[in-house]
Amino acid sequence: MKITSLLQRHFIVLGITIGITLPTFLFGYPSGITGRTLKSTLSGCGSCHSASSSSSVTVSINGPDNVIAGQSYTDTISVIGGSGTSGGIDIATFRGSLAVLSSTLKLSSGELTHKSKLTVPFTYLFTYTAPATAGTDTLYATGKGADFDSWNWAANKVLVVTLATGVADEKSDPLEFRLVQNYPNPFNPVTSIQYFIKKAASVTLKVYNISGKEITTLVSESQQPGDHTVEWNGENIPSGVYMYRLVAGNYTETRKMMLLR
């Protein structure tokens, strides 16, 4: 009995000590942390978790690649890596500004982070507002997966920022073949796809599911140089990631989009 009581007292003391010192170690920053993206540091989540990023975690930023100075856009952040309730996120921008669209995220020190631990996998919307001057901007993100030491960076998303007059000039005299990221993305159920044709060509624009099966043909005709936009209505299509491919003469480009209901 005396030995048992002594062990119980030791375990109680140990439990108190653990209760005081281990929450940060066990859960990192459950109410969010900023300054963890490649904008600010090369250590990522290594201050609390593994010192190196994990290839088991995929962090992606989705949104337009070309933006107009001063205008706001809806982007998404996604994290895939296991299944559980220990996820987290930090999103930053170099010149623009960010705002919350999901009650799960908060704005802190100009960056977006989680208000509490996130359930992985997850996708959340947020607002990006382009800077007032032309040039380029960059979006950064670091995501925490479900497992304790699983985290990774997103690929830095470089944005081309143009003035409204510059966009108008580009429409009248396109300098290249180019397929633009659909907008909005994710979408439900309608999205717009914009592309530029440098010279007259036979053009096809098709949508495929993630397995490569063709879903629909949006364009199949000869087109003249210029800026072209087409809408896709996915009303009768299940949620998921889809690809859209532009073929114009010898030019081919494919992008991904997400239908999210």
Phi and psi in degrees as a GROMACS rama.xvg file:
@    title "Ramachandran Plot"
@    xaxis  label "Phi"
@    yaxis  label "Psi"
@TYPE xy
-65.1006  -40.1709  LYS-2
-64.5317  -42.6441  ILE-3
-62.2437  -44.9083  THR-4
-62.6272  -40.5935  SER-5
-62.8189  -43.8172  LEU-6
-63.372  -40.1538  LEU-7
-62.2481  -41.2973  GLN-8
-64.2495  -39.5194  ARG-9
-63.8053  -42.5085  HIS-10
-66.0404  -35.8049  PHE-11
-64.0448  -45.715  ILE-12
-61.8339  -43.7263  VAL-13
-61.3281  -41.3796  LEU-14
-63.4153  -40.2252  GLY-15
-63.6128  -44.3383  ILE-16
-61.3274  -45.868  THR-17
-62.714  -40.276  ILE-18
-61.8418  -28.7217  GLY-19
-85.3288  -37.2686  ILE-20
-103.916  -15.8327  THR-21
-102.078  -13.3757  LEU-22
-55.8094  -44.3227  PRO-23
-64.7174  -38.3121  THR-24
-66.5063  -40.598  PHE-25
-74.2703  -37.8827  LEU-26
-120.486  5.63704  PHE-27
65.0152  -116.752  GLY-28
-122.66  84.5488  TYR-29
-63.3442  -22.6041  PRO-30
-102.016  17.0991  SER-31
101.46  153.177  GLY-32
-151.909  145.761  ILE-33
-118.906  176.289  THR-34
75.4374  20.7275  GLY-35
-106.878  -0.0938494  ARG-36
-88.6011  174.201  THR-37
-69.0722  -7.7968  LEU-38
-66.7628  -31.9046  LYS-39
-117.656  -28.4536  SER-40
-152.311  156.553  THR-41
-102.277  2.92021  LEU-42
-95.6005  -12.6236  SER-43
54.6736  -127.985  GLY-44
-88.9536  11.0454  CYS-45
-66.5148  -10.0414  GLY-46
-68.9681  -25.011  SER-47
-123.943  -23.4903  CYS-48
-118.096  -158.979  HIS-49
-57.2647  144.226  SER-50
-69.6805  -15.8254  ALA-51
-122.737  150.737  SER-52
-69.0271  161.443  SER-53
-116.678  130.845  SER-54
-71.616  -9.81026  SER-55
-76.7363  -9.79154  SER-56
-109.964  129.529  VAL-57
-114.239  122.408  THR-58
-117.546  126.469  VAL-59
-136.471  141.92  SER-60
-109.211  127.301  ILE-61
-121.856  134.968  ASN-62
169.302  -179.438  GLY-63
-64.9457  146.512  PRO-64
-90.2616  -21.8301  ASP-65
-119.751  124.023  ASN-66
-128.77  159.197  VAL-67
-100.263  134.441  ILE-68
-52.2268  130.618  ALA-69
83.832  -8.777  GLY-70
-94.3203  155.188  GLN-71
-103.628  147.744  SER-72
-137.58  150.709  TYR-73
-94.0453  119.224  THR-74
-115.426  172.023  ASP-75
-131.298  153.248  THR-76
-123.676  132.43  ILE-77
-129.275  141.62  SER-78
-131.9  126.575  VAL-79
-123.55  128.394  ILE-80
171.242  86.839  GLY-81
81.3415  -167.025  GLY-82
-144.714  116.818  SER-83
173.826  -171.441  GLY-84
-116.432  36.6714  THR-85
-119.06  22.9267  SER-86
-80.9657  162.736  GLY-87
-158.269  169.615  GLY-88
-154.207  150.311  ILE-89
-140.619  124.495  ASP-90
-122.83  135.008  ILE-91
-137.98  159.7  ALA-92
-131.631  150.066  THR-93
-80.0646  -47.1156  PHE-94
-122.205  -26.8573  ARG-95
-82.5635  -158.891  GLY-96
-137.929  157.877  SER-97
-121.421  153.659  LEU-98
-145.848  156.217  ALA-99
-82.4357  135.456  VAL-100
-118.959  -10.9254  LEU-101
-119.259  136.623  SER-102
-67.3428  -9.71136  SER-103
-81.2439  -21.9267  THR-104
-107.159  163.776  LEU-105
-141.392  158.172  LYS-106
-96.17  126.47  LEU-107
-143.592  122.556  SER-108
55.7326  34.614  SER-109
80.7929  -0.706961  GLY-110
-116.814  161.102  GLU-111
-102.253  134.632  LEU-112
-145.002  174.084  THR-113
-79.9034  150.026  HIS-114
-88.7706  -25.2453  LYS-115
-153.617  170.675  SER-116
-56.945  139.836  LYS-117
-101.155  149.401  LEU-118
-85.3868  121.318  THR-119
-95.0752  138.861  VAL-120
-77.7274  158.206  PRO-121
-146.844  156.251  PHE-122
-138.783  126.894  THR-123
-129.801  148.187  TYR-124
-87.3894  148.539  LEU-125
-150.303  164.387  PHE-126
-104.479  131.439  THR-127
-115.231  129.697  TYR-128
-112.297  123.631  THR-129
-68.2982  152.088  ALA-130
-64.8964  165.047  PRO-131
-78.1968  -13.3275  ALA-132
-113.906  152.475  THR-133
-70.8891  162.197  ALA-134
139.038  -136.037  GLY-135
-128.71  160.733  THR-136
-141.601  167.244  ASP-137
-137.295  136.464  THR-138
-104.874  135.853  LEU-139
-121.752  152.7  TYR-140
-155.789  147.019  ALA-141
-130.549  131.651  THR-142
-123.139  145.33  GLY-143
-103.801  127.258  LYS-144
-81.5503  -170.951  GLY-145
-75.2559  -35.284  ALA-146
-80.856  156.228  ASP-147
-56.0129  -47.6862  PHE-148
-98.4315  16.5775  ASP-149
-100.051  115.465  SER-150
-155.383  162.983  TRP-151
-162.94  163.507  ASN-152
-90.859  152.711  TRP-153
-82.129  156.155  ALA-154
-64.7426  130.561  ALA-155
-56.7898  130.845  ASN-156
-99.1921  107.237  LYS-157
-87.3484  127.281  VAL-158
-111.048  140.684  LEU-159
-95.4444  119.554  VAL-160
-104.728  121.343  VAL-161
-123.15  154.662  THR-162
-75.7512  157.763  LEU-163
-57.5503  -37.8351  ALA-164
-66.2289  -35.192  THR-165
-65.0556  -36.4116  GLY-166
-65.1989  -41.199  VAL-167
-62.4767  -42.8198  ALA-168
-63.1348  -38.3605  ASP-169
-66.0873  -34.786  GLU-170
-65.9187  -37.0285  LYS-171
-80.6524  -22.8287  SER-172
-145.849  73.793  ASP-173
-61.4029  139.718  PRO-174
-94.9831  -9.77819  LEU-175
-161.163  164.363  GLU-176
-76.5359  133.279  PHE-177
-157.976  135.94  ARG-178
-106.872  125.633  LEU-179
-96.091  151.076  VAL-180
-61.0586  133.226  GLN-181
-59.7665  155.881  ASN-182
-145.645  133.04  TYR-183
-75.1562  163.472  PRO-184
-151.285  116.313  ASN-185
-64.7727  167.067  PRO-186
-139.381  161.082  PHE-187
-162.971  107.054  ASN-188
-104.95  2.61693  PRO-189
-111.298  137.958  VAL-190
-139.179  157.067  THR-191
-108.308  138.234  SER-192
-119.516  123.56  ILE-193
-111.658  142.594  GLN-194
-150.08  158.095  TYR-195
-117.402  136.603  PHE-196
-113.645  121.885  ILE-197
-76.1818  -37.1763  LYS-198
-147.637  162.927  LYS-199
-53.0815  134.213  ALA-200
-159.904  161.593  ALA-201
-80.8097  123.927  SER-202
-119.974  134.21  VAL-203
-129.131  141.655  THR-204
-133.754  113.7  LEU-205
-125.143  154.088  LYS-206
-111.427  135.834  VAL-207
-127.714  153.798  TYR-208
-82.7274  177.799  ASN-209
-66.3438  -17.5984  ILE-210
-88.6598  -2.68626  SER-211
92.6778  5.01127  GLY-212
-79.4849  131.193  LYS-213
-67.8421  130.664  GLU-214
-98.6303  -45.604  ILE-215
-162.299  158.616  THR-216
-108.348  120.54  THR-217
-91.5443  -32.935  LEU-218
-141.435  136.363  VAL-219
-155.83  85.8436  SER-220
-168.818  169.408  GLU-221
-82.6951  134.469  SER-222
-130.837  153.462  GLN-223
-89.5783  162.586  GLN-224
-56.3824  145.114  PRO-225
145.56  -171.788  GLY-226
-97.5776  126.723  ASP-227
-125.177  142.803  HIS-228
-135.829  136.647  THR-229
-135.978  147.284  VAL-230
-102.321  147.219  GLU-231
-122.112  128.108  TRP-232
-104.96  111.128  ASN-233
-97.3531  33.7096  GLY-234
-56.2653  -40.3132  GLU-235
-102.28  18.0993  ASN-236
-108.808  137.777  ILE-237
-68.0114  155.702  PRO-238
-58.0342  149.831  SER-239
153.995  -177.089  GLY-240
-93.1371  131.91  VAL-241
-126.881  158.809  TYR-242
-116.863  142.552  MET-243
-125.118  133.919  TYR-244
-122.409  127.035  ARG-245
-102.59  127.839  LEU-246
-122.339  118.193  VAL-247
-133.022  102.123  ALA-248
62.996  -122.541  GLY-249
-91.8045  1.02176  ASN-250
-92.8179  133.405  TYR-251
-137.25  134.647  THR-252
-147.422  141.503  GLU-253
-127.021  138.214  THR-254
-131.509  163.137  ARG-255
-104.788  152.636  LYS-256
-145.292  161.554  MET-257
-126.656  122.994  MET-258
-91.9839  116.703  LEU-259
-129.979  111.828  LEU-260
